[in-house]
Amino acid sequence: MGFLLAVQFLTRIPVAVRGGVEERSMARSMAFFSLVGALLGAGAAALHALTSLVFAPAVSSLAALAFLIIITGNLHGDGLMDTADGLFGGKSRERMLEIMRDSRVGSHGVTAGVLVLLAKYVLLIQMPATAQGAAIIMAVALGRWSQVYGAAFYRYARSAGGTGDFTVHVGWREVFYSSLTVVLLAVLLLGWHGLIPLAAALAGAALLVWYMAGRIGGITGDTLGAASECVEVLTLASLLAVFTKFDVSLFNTLKEILL
């Protein structure tokens, strides 16, 4: 049930969960967020591989990013834009939270959304073609992991409740299983080089969530979405550095593990 709840929450895939869903059940489903992220990334990587048979790598990268936006309903991109509007458009904590709740998008949000999407695209197309699939999977998985981190270690900011108030029940269990998923994924895809994007994601998530929580007194669903988007960019940037400096690919890593 936890896995299905995670799929239902993070994607637009029509998944039916029987019975009522309690806040604790929703919180426990965050243990599967990294796994769902990895599966979403794998779907995007598969589309990237298929389209690359016909189109140039730049077109394949664009198709992969569009796939992720569509299948998630741009859930985290919307959170990023709302967070940017709130943090840069309000002065008091209450005003920031009020702006973030507004469904309309302002200039700060549009700018943030465009910059993040552009950064993902540029970083992805700069990588070796053989490494782009692994990069997509790692970035999406670590982005979802950052949400678990933020939910586990920071309180919910809205006293009146909201869509993310179930995060008060998130704890070490969810962090452990989500972290185990990304560690195994990093080792499988990149060997010991995978520790570099893991460290970058941990540091980036810690700083981002700390900054946003400090501004509004905690976390919200929007700030967790913003953290996810920014950690994806940070992961891609660190992976680009890895792929530039080292001869790393999924094929070579699997060969080393098996042989």
Phi, psi and omega in degrees: 000321181299318179296317181295322177297320178296318178297316181297320183286320188269347185226174173262010178294128183287094180249128180263125176246118184285145177080174178285151181251118179274161181299321180295324178294320178295320179296317181294334179293342180293345174298337182259004184299317181295322179296315177298320177299318179297320179291321175297317178297323178295322177296318178294322179293323178295317177296321177300315181295319181292314182291333180291345176289339183244321188250170176291157181305325180297320179291320179296320179295319178296319179297320180295317180293321178295321178301315181294322178295316183290313186289337177262356184067024182054035184303311184279331174297321177296319177296320177300314182292319177297320180295317179298317178299317182292312184293324184259352182253347181241156179256318179267160178301316182296320181292322177299313180295325178295315179295319181296331180281340180293129182288344179282150181252132180261186184296323179296319180294315179299315180299315180297317180297316180295315182297317181293315179297318179295319179298317178300315183296313182296315181297321183292316183286345178279347182278157173303142184302325182288346183256351187294323179298313178297323180296318179298314181299313182296317183297314182292319179296315181290329175299316179289327176298323181298331177293320179296317178302310182296319181293327184283326190250001178227147182281160178284135191278333186271117180290334181274001180086170180179190185292340182252014184288349176293346183293348178296341181264000181279136182213207186296328179302311182294321178297318182298307184292323178293319179292320178301321179298312184287328177294313179297320180296317180297317180293319180295316185279324191231358184066213182291341176297338180295344178293335182292306177295330176298314179295319179296318180294319179298312180296316181296315179298317181300315181290317183296310182293322177300316180295311183293320179295325178294328182283322186245004177082023179150199180245159172225174175300324179295315182291328175293322176295320178297317178299319180299314180296316182291324178292327174300315179297315180297320178296315179297321179295316179292324178292322177300319177297319179296311183291333178286322185272325185241156175272085185242130173208161179300320182296313181294322180295314178297323179296321179292322181292317184284328184257000000 
